[in-house]
Amino acid sequence: MRVAAIKEGRNWYPNLASSCLCFSPDEQNLFPIVQGGLDTEKRHECARELMERNVPGFAVGGLSGGEEKEAFWRMVHASTSVLSRDKPRCGEPRLLSQIACL
């Protein structure tokens, strides 16, 4: 997992929210993305950092869909186990992962 991708994920939300002319927090939500590839500790670290932000919800990303299913589900669980249950969470655009991330 590239460290640069994790840093991009951490910085993506504040950079986009502050610079995007089309973003209106009263009408839209931007969810920062939990990154970390197949590294559980990196996912936990990223999720903990994102939890410190005042955001409306979270997205689980950093998975290509080509991983073995067992590894995929382990990383979904690693990401969502740290995230608050009080805010929406979304994931890959596949039905099963969407359900698991909620």
FIMI-97050 format. One record per residue: x, y, z of N, C-alpha, C, O in turn; residue number from 0. Coordinates in Angstrom, 2 decimals. Atoms other than C-alpha are relative to their C-alpha. Layout:
BEGIN
+---------+---------+---------+---------+---------+---------+---------+---------+---------+---------+---------+---------+-----+
|    n_xx |    n_yy |    n_zz |   ca_xx |   ca_yy |   ca_zz |    c_xx |    c_yy |    c_zz |    o_xx |    o_yy |    o_zz |   i |
+---------+---------+---------+---------+---------+---------+---------+---------+---------+---------+---------+---------+-----+
|       X |       Y |       Z |       X |       Y |       Z |       X |       Y |       Z |       X |       Y |       Z | NUM |
...
+---------+---------+---------+---------+---------+---------+---------+---------+---------+---------+---------+---------+-----+
//
This chain:
BEGIN
+---------+---------+---------+---------+---------+---------+---------+---------+---------+---------+---------+---------+-----+
|    n_xx |    n_yy |    n_zz |   ca_xx |   ca_yy |   ca_zz |    c_xx |    c_yy |    c_zz |    o_xx |    o_yy |    o_zz |   i |
+---------+---------+---------+---------+---------+---------+---------+---------+---------+---------+---------+---------+-----+
|    0.86 |   -1.18 |    0.00 |    0.00 |    0.00 |    0.00 |    0.89 |    1.23 |    0.00 |    1.77 |    1.37 |    0.84 |   0 |
|   -0.77 |   -1.24 |    0.08 |    1.42 |    3.32 |   -1.00 |   -0.38 |    0.93 |    1.14 |   -1.56 |    1.17 |    1.39 |   1 |
|    0.23 |   -0.96 |   -1.07 |    1.81 |    5.71 |    1.90 |   -0.63 |    1.26 |   -0.57 |   -1.44 |    1.90 |    0.09 |   2 |
|    0.55 |   -1.20 |    0.65 |    1.00 |    8.53 |   -0.54 |   -1.51 |   -0.11 |   -0.15 |   -2.22 |    0.89 |    0.02 |   3 |
|    1.45 |    0.17 |    0.16 |   -2.47 |    7.07 |   -1.16 |   -0.72 |    0.22 |    1.32 |   -1.81 |    0.79 |    1.35 |   4 |
|    0.61 |   -0.19 |   -1.32 |   -3.21 |    7.04 |    2.56 |   -0.02 |    1.48 |    0.34 |   -1.02 |    2.00 |    0.83 |   5 |
|   -0.06 |   -1.44 |   -0.28 |   -2.06 |   10.65 |    2.93 |   -1.00 |    0.76 |   -0.87 |   -1.64 |    1.69 |   -0.40 |   6 |
|    0.99 |   -0.63 |    0.88 |   -4.17 |   11.63 |   -0.08 |   -1.40 |   -0.16 |    0.57 |   -2.19 |    0.79 |    0.58 |   7 |
|    1.32 |    0.25 |   -0.59 |   -7.19 |   10.03 |    1.56 |   -0.26 |    0.86 |    1.21 |   -1.38 |    1.35 |    1.40 |   8 |
|    0.15 |   -0.82 |   -1.20 |   -6.59 |   11.90 |    4.79 |   -0.20 |    1.46 |   -0.35 |   -0.95 |    2.17 |    0.32 |   9 |
|    0.06 |   -1.41 |    0.37 |   -6.17 |   15.23 |    3.02 |   -1.10 |    0.32 |   -0.99 |   -1.42 |    1.49 |   -1.20 |  10 |
|    0.99 |   -0.21 |    1.04 |   -8.83 |   14.76 |    0.37 |   -1.20 |    0.80 |    0.49 |   -1.60 |    1.78 |   -0.15 |  11 |
|    1.22 |   -0.64 |   -0.48 |  -11.82 |   15.81 |    2.46 |    0.19 |    1.49 |    0.29 |   -0.54 |    2.31 |   -0.28 |  12 |
|   -0.12 |   -1.43 |   -0.29 |  -10.56 |   19.13 |    3.88 |    0.39 |    0.81 |   -1.23 |   -0.06 |    1.95 |   -1.39 |  13 |
|   -0.40 |   -0.73 |    1.21 |   -8.94 |   20.10 |    0.58 |   -1.18 |    0.20 |   -0.93 |   -1.39 |    1.30 |   -1.44 |  14 |
|    1.15 |   -0.10 |    0.91 |  -12.04 |   19.37 |   -1.49 |   -1.09 |    0.87 |    0.59 |   -1.64 |    1.73 |   -0.09 |  15 |
|    1.08 |   -0.76 |   -0.64 |  -14.52 |   20.79 |    1.00 |    0.30 |    1.49 |    0.00 |   -0.62 |    2.31 |   -0.11 |  16 |
|   -0.33 |   -1.42 |   -0.05 |  -12.63 |   24.07 |    1.18 |    0.20 |    0.62 |   -1.37 |    0.15 |    1.84 |   -1.50 |  17 |
|   -0.31 |   -0.58 |    1.30 |  -11.88 |   24.45 |   -2.53 |   -1.04 |   -0.25 |   -1.08 |   -1.00 |    0.40 |   -2.12 |  18 |
|    0.97 |    0.34 |    1.04 |  -14.80 |   22.96 |   -4.43 |   -1.13 |    1.03 |   -0.04 |   -1.88 |    1.19 |    0.92 |  19 |
|    1.02 |   -1.04 |    0.15 |  -17.05 |   25.70 |   -5.73 |   -1.41 |   -0.58 |   -0.05 |   -2.39 |    0.12 |    0.23 |  20 |
|    1.33 |    0.60 |    0.14 |  -19.90 |   23.24 |   -6.29 |   -0.50 |   -0.61 |    1.30 |   -1.66 |   -1.02 |    1.36 |  21 |
|    0.39 |    0.68 |   -1.24 |  -19.97 |   21.87 |   -2.72 |   -0.78 |    0.94 |    0.90 |   -0.33 |    2.05 |    1.19 |  22 |
|    0.83 |   -0.75 |   -0.93 |  -22.73 |   23.10 |   -0.45 |   -0.34 |   -0.93 |    1.17 |   -1.17 |   -1.83 |    1.00 |  23 |
|    0.24 |    0.92 |   -1.12 |  -22.69 |   21.45 |    3.02 |   -1.44 |   -0.06 |    0.46 |   -1.83 |   -1.01 |    1.13 |  24 |
|    1.41 |    0.03 |   -0.37 |  -26.35 |   22.36 |    3.51 |   -0.81 |   -0.91 |   -0.92 |   -1.91 |   -1.33 |   -0.57 |  25 |
|    0.73 |    0.78 |    0.99 |  -27.34 |   20.36 |    0.43 |    0.67 |   -1.31 |   -0.38 |    0.04 |   -2.19 |   -0.96 |  26 |
|   -0.75 |    1.18 |    0.40 |  -24.64 |   17.72 |   -0.02 |    0.87 |   -0.50 |    1.15 |    1.18 |    0.25 |    2.08 |  27 |
|   -0.94 |    0.57 |   -0.96 |  -22.45 |   15.40 |    2.00 |    1.25 |   -0.48 |   -0.71 |    1.17 |   -1.08 |   -1.78 |  28 |
|   -1.26 |    0.57 |    0.44 |  -18.80 |   14.61 |    1.44 |    0.49 |   -0.90 |    1.11 |    0.63 |   -0.47 |    2.25 |  29 |
|   -0.49 |    0.95 |   -0.99 |  -17.56 |   11.51 |    3.20 |    1.48 |   -0.26 |   -0.24 |    1.85 |   -0.65 |   -1.34 |  30 |
|   -1.40 |    0.35 |    0.16 |  -13.82 |   11.10 |    3.81 |    0.13 |   -1.52 |   -0.12 |   -0.71 |   -2.27 |    0.39 |  31 |
|   -0.16 |    1.41 |    0.34 |  -12.47 |    7.74 |    2.69 |    1.05 |   -0.68 |    0.87 |    2.18 |   -0.21 |    0.96 |  32 |
|   -0.95 |    0.81 |   -0.76 |  -10.85 |    5.15 |    4.95 |    0.85 |   -0.79 |   -1.00 |    0.32 |   -1.56 |   -1.80 |  33 |
|   -0.95 |    0.67 |    0.89 |   -7.74 |    3.90 |    3.12 |    0.86 |   -0.95 |    0.82 |    0.76 |   -1.00 |    2.05 |  34 |
|   -0.94 |    0.87 |   -0.71 |   -5.11 |    1.34 |    3.97 |    0.27 |   -1.31 |   -0.70 |    1.03 |   -2.14 |   -0.19 |  35 |
|   -0.24 |    1.25 |    0.73 |   -5.20 |   -1.42 |    1.38 |   -0.35 |   -1.20 |    0.86 |   -1.40 |   -1.24 |    1.50 |  36 |
|    0.24 |    1.23 |   -0.77 |   -4.91 |   -4.83 |    3.01 |    0.74 |    0.00 |    1.33 |    1.00 |   -1.06 |    1.90 |  37 |
|   -0.73 |   -0.15 |   -1.26 |   -3.10 |   -3.50 |    6.09 |   -0.97 |    0.46 |    1.09 |   -1.41 |    1.61 |    1.09 |  38 |
|    0.97 |   -0.29 |   -1.06 |   -5.36 |   -3.64 |    9.16 |    0.42 |    1.20 |    0.84 |   -0.41 |    2.06 |    1.15 |  39 |
|   -0.46 |   -1.10 |   -0.86 |   -3.22 |   -1.28 |   11.24 |   -0.11 |    1.35 |   -0.71 |   -0.50 |    2.34 |   -0.09 |  40 |
|    0.11 |   -1.25 |    0.75 |   -3.10 |    1.35 |    8.50 |   -1.47 |    0.42 |   -0.12 |   -1.77 |    1.61 |   -0.05 |  41 |
|    1.43 |   -0.32 |    0.06 |   -6.89 |    1.14 |    8.15 |   -0.48 |    0.55 |    1.35 |   -1.21 |    1.53 |    1.40 |  42 |
|    0.39 |   -0.49 |   -1.33 |   -7.35 |    1.53 |   11.91 |    0.53 |    1.42 |    0.22 |   -0.20 |    2.28 |    0.71 |  43 |
|   -0.60 |   -1.32 |   -0.18 |   -4.97 |    4.50 |   11.96 |   -0.74 |    1.06 |   -0.82 |   -1.06 |    2.13 |   -0.32 |  44 |
|    0.72 |   -0.94 |    0.87 |   -6.71 |    6.18 |    9.02 |   -1.39 |    0.27 |    0.55 |   -1.82 |    1.43 |    0.61 |  45 |
|    1.36 |   -0.16 |   -0.52 |  -10.18 |    5.57 |   10.48 |   -0.01 |    0.85 |    1.28 |   -0.88 |    1.71 |    1.46 |  46 |
|   -0.07 |   -0.80 |   -1.23 |   -9.15 |    6.98 |   13.88 |    0.24 |    1.48 |   -0.31 |   -0.37 |    2.36 |    0.30 |  47 |
|   -0.26 |   -1.39 |    0.38 |   -7.77 |   10.12 |   12.23 |   -1.25 |    0.65 |   -0.59 |   -1.56 |    1.80 |   -0.29 |  48 |
|    1.21 |   -0.56 |    0.62 |  -10.95 |   10.59 |   10.19 |   -1.09 |    0.23 |    1.03 |   -1.90 |    1.15 |    0.89 |  49 |
|    1.00 |   -0.15 |   -1.05 |  -13.07 |   10.15 |   13.32 |    0.16 |    1.32 |    0.76 |   -0.79 |    1.80 |    1.38 |  50 |
|   -0.26 |   -1.26 |   -0.70 |  -11.47 |   13.31 |   14.73 |   -0.58 |    1.21 |   -0.74 |   -0.60 |    2.32 |   -0.21 |  51 |
|    0.53 |   -1.10 |    0.81 |  -13.05 |   15.40 |   11.96 |   -1.51 |    0.10 |    0.15 |   -2.20 |   -0.89 |    0.41 |  52 |
|    1.43 |   -0.24 |   -0.03 |  -16.48 |   16.93 |   11.99 |   -0.56 |   -0.24 |   -1.40 |   -0.67 |    0.68 |   -2.21 |  53 |
|    0.49 |    0.40 |    1.32 |  -17.87 |   15.04 |    9.00 |   -1.36 |   -0.68 |    0.15 |   -1.69 |   -1.19 |    1.22 |  54 |
|    1.34 |    0.59 |   -0.09 |  -21.37 |   13.77 |    8.16 |   -0.02 |   -1.52 |   -0.05 |   -1.02 |   -2.13 |    0.34 |  55 |
|   -0.06 |    1.46 |    0.12 |  -20.26 |   10.17 |    7.53 |    1.34 |   -0.42 |   -0.56 |    2.25 |    0.40 |   -0.69 |  56 |
|   -1.27 |    0.54 |    0.43 |  -17.52 |    7.93 |    6.21 |   -0.20 |   -0.96 |   -1.17 |   -1.26 |   -1.56 |   -1.32 |  57 |
|   -0.02 |    0.98 |    1.09 |  -16.67 |    5.87 |    3.12 |    1.14 |   -0.97 |    0.23 |    2.21 |   -0.58 |    0.70 |  58 |
|   -1.05 |    1.02 |   -0.07 |  -14.71 |    2.63 |    3.10 |    0.52 |   -0.17 |   -1.41 |   -0.22 |   -0.58 |   -2.31 |  59 |
|   -0.60 |    0.10 |    1.33 |  -12.31 |    2.66 |    0.16 |    1.32 |   -0.72 |    0.06 |    1.61 |   -1.44 |    1.02 |  60 |
|   -1.32 |    0.60 |    0.03 |   -8.87 |    1.55 |   -0.84 |    0.00 |   -1.48 |   -0.31 |    0.98 |   -2.18 |   -0.05 |  61 |
|    0.09 |    1.40 |    0.41 |  -10.07 |   -1.83 |   -2.10 |   -0.36 |   -0.02 |   -1.48 |   -1.21 |    0.75 |   -1.93 |  62 |
|    0.21 |    0.01 |    1.45 |  -10.00 |   -2.73 |   -5.78 |   -1.14 |   -0.92 |   -0.41 |   -1.67 |   -0.80 |   -1.52 |  63 |
|    1.01 |    0.99 |    0.36 |  -12.53 |   -5.54 |   -5.68 |    0.62 |   -1.27 |   -0.53 |   -0.07 |   -2.28 |   -0.68 |  64 |
|   -0.68 |    1.17 |    0.51 |   -9.92 |   -7.94 |   -7.01 |    0.64 |   -0.84 |    1.09 |    1.25 |   -1.88 |    0.81 |  65 |
|   -0.57 |    0.76 |   -1.12 |   -8.84 |   -9.10 |   -3.57 |   -0.78 |   -1.30 |    0.20 |   -1.93 |   -1.43 |   -0.24 |  66 |
|    0.75 |    1.19 |   -0.41 |   -9.73 |  -12.53 |   -2.28 |   -1.13 |    0.48 |    0.90 |   -0.96 |    1.43 |    1.67 |  67 |
|    1.18 |   -0.46 |   -0.75 |  -13.18 |  -12.22 |   -0.72 |    0.25 |    0.02 |    1.50 |   -0.23 |    0.92 |    2.19 |  68 |
|   -0.28 |    0.02 |   -1.43 |  -11.91 |  -13.19 |    2.73 |    0.80 |    1.24 |    0.41 |    0.51 |    1.85 |    1.44 |  69 |
|   -0.80 |   -1.19 |   -0.29 |   -9.31 |  -10.40 |    2.64 |   -0.84 |    1.26 |   -0.14 |   -0.72 |    2.18 |    0.67 |  70 |
|    0.89 |   -1.15 |    0.20 |  -11.90 |   -7.95 |    1.29 |   -0.87 |    0.23 |    1.24 |   -0.93 |    1.34 |    1.76 |  71 |
|    0.90 |   -0.14 |   -1.15 |  -14.33 |   -8.64 |    4.15 |    0.75 |    0.31 |    1.28 |    0.23 |    1.03 |    2.13 |  72 |
|   -0.82 |   -0.34 |   -1.16 |  -11.53 |   -8.52 |    6.74 |    0.30 |    1.50 |    0.03 |    0.27 |    2.12 |    1.10 |  73 |
|   -0.32 |   -1.42 |    0.06 |  -10.64 |   -5.01 |    5.54 |   -1.25 |    0.88 |    0.18 |   -1.17 |    1.97 |    0.75 |  74 |
|    1.26 |   -0.72 |   -0.26 |  -14.28 |   -3.88 |    5.50 |   -0.24 |    0.03 |    1.51 |   -0.57 |    1.07 |    2.07 |  75 |
|    0.19 |    0.07 |   -1.45 |  -14.56 |   -5.07 |    9.11 |    1.04 |    0.84 |    0.74 |    0.70 |    1.54 |    1.69 |  76 |
|   -1.06 |   -0.78 |   -0.65 |  -11.21 |   -3.51 |   10.06 |   -0.33 |    1.49 |   -0.06 |   -0.07 |    2.22 |    0.89 |  77 |
|    0.35 |   -1.42 |    0.16 |  -12.44 |   -0.16 |    8.73 |   -1.22 |    0.38 |    0.82 |   -1.19 |    1.37 |    1.54 |  78 |
|    1.25 |   -0.37 |   -0.65 |  -15.96 |   -0.19 |   10.09 |    0.02 |   -0.23 |    1.50 |   -0.77 |    0.38 |    2.22 |  79 |
|   -0.04 |    0.26 |   -1.44 |  -15.01 |   -1.54 |   13.53 |    0.49 |    1.22 |    0.78 |    0.20 |    1.33 |    1.98 |  80 |
|   -0.53 |   -1.19 |   -0.64 |  -13.28 |    1.76 |   14.32 |   -0.94 |    1.20 |   -0.16 |   -0.97 |    2.09 |    0.69 |  81 |
|    0.86 |   -1.14 |    0.31 |  -15.85 |    4.11 |   12.77 |   -1.22 |    0.07 |    0.91 |   -1.73 |   -0.95 |    1.39 |  82 |
|    1.19 |   -0.23 |   -0.82 |  -18.71 |    5.63 |   14.73 |   -1.23 |   -0.63 |   -0.64 |   -1.40 |   -0.59 |   -1.85 |  83 |
|    1.28 |    0.54 |    0.50 |  -22.06 |    3.89 |   14.41 |   -1.06 |    1.09 |   -0.05 |   -2.17 |    0.85 |   -0.52 |  84 |
|    0.95 |   -1.11 |   -0.02 |  -23.75 |    7.28 |   14.87 |   -0.05 |    0.76 |   -1.32 |   -0.88 |    1.65 |   -1.48 |  85 |
|   -0.05 |   -0.70 |    1.29 |  -22.88 |    8.40 |   11.33 |   -0.07 |   -1.02 |   -1.13 |    0.35 |   -2.16 |   -0.96 |  86 |
|    0.08 |    0.93 |    1.14 |  -23.58 |    6.86 |    7.92 |    1.38 |   -0.44 |   -0.47 |    2.36 |    0.29 |   -0.37 |  87 |
|   -1.22 |    0.55 |    0.59 |  -20.95 |    4.65 |    6.34 |   -0.38 |   -0.63 |   -1.32 |   -1.42 |   -1.29 |   -1.42 |  88 |
|    0.27 |    0.61 |    1.30 |  -20.79 |    3.60 |    2.74 |    1.26 |   -0.67 |   -0.50 |    2.35 |   -0.43 |    0.02 |  89 |
|   -1.15 |    0.75 |    0.48 |  -18.54 |    1.34 |    0.74 |   -0.02 |   -0.18 |   -1.49 |   -0.54 |    0.65 |   -2.23 |  90 |
|   -0.07 |    0.33 |    1.41 |  -17.92 |   -0.27 |   -2.59 |   -1.42 |   -0.02 |   -0.58 |   -2.38 |   -0.29 |    0.14 |  91 |
|    1.34 |   -0.06 |    0.59 |  -20.80 |    0.04 |   -5.05 |   -0.65 |   -1.35 |   -0.24 |   -1.55 |   -1.47 |   -1.07 |  92 |
|    0.64 |    1.31 |    0.10 |  -21.63 |   -3.63 |   -4.70 |   -0.96 |   -0.17 |    1.17 |   -0.66 |    0.24 |    2.29 |  93 |
|    1.07 |    0.11 |   -0.99 |  -24.77 |   -4.50 |   -2.79 |    0.49 |   -0.58 |    1.32 |    0.20 |   -0.01 |    2.37 |  94 |
|   -0.38 |    0.65 |   -1.25 |  -23.19 |   -6.84 |   -0.22 |    0.93 |    0.87 |    0.82 |    0.80 |    0.92 |    2.04 |  95 |
|   -0.90 |   -0.84 |   -0.77 |  -20.41 |   -4.45 |    0.73 |   -0.73 |    1.23 |    0.50 |   -0.40 |    1.73 |    1.57 |  96 |
|    0.80 |   -1.12 |   -0.47 |  -22.91 |   -1.60 |    0.97 |   -0.72 |   -0.39 |    1.28 |   -0.74 |    0.38 |    2.24 |  97 |
|    0.72 |    0.46 |   -1.19 |  -24.93 |   -3.62 |    3.47 |    0.96 |   -0.18 |    1.16 |    0.64 |    0.22 |    2.28 |  98 |
|   -0.97 |    0.24 |   -1.08 |  -21.84 |   -4.63 |    5.47 |    0.53 |    1.29 |    0.59 |    0.88 |    1.32 |    1.78 |  99 |
|   -0.57 |   -1.26 |   -0.49 |  -20.67 |   -1.03 |    5.77 |   -1.02 |    0.84 |    0.74 |   -0.65 |    1.83 |    1.38 | 100 |
|    1.03 |   -0.81 |   -0.67 |  -23.97 |    0.28 |    7.11 |   -0.08 |   -0.30 |    1.48 |   -0.90 |    0.30 |    2.19 | 101 |
+---------+---------+---------+---------+---------+---------+---------+---------+---------+---------+---------+---------+-----+
//
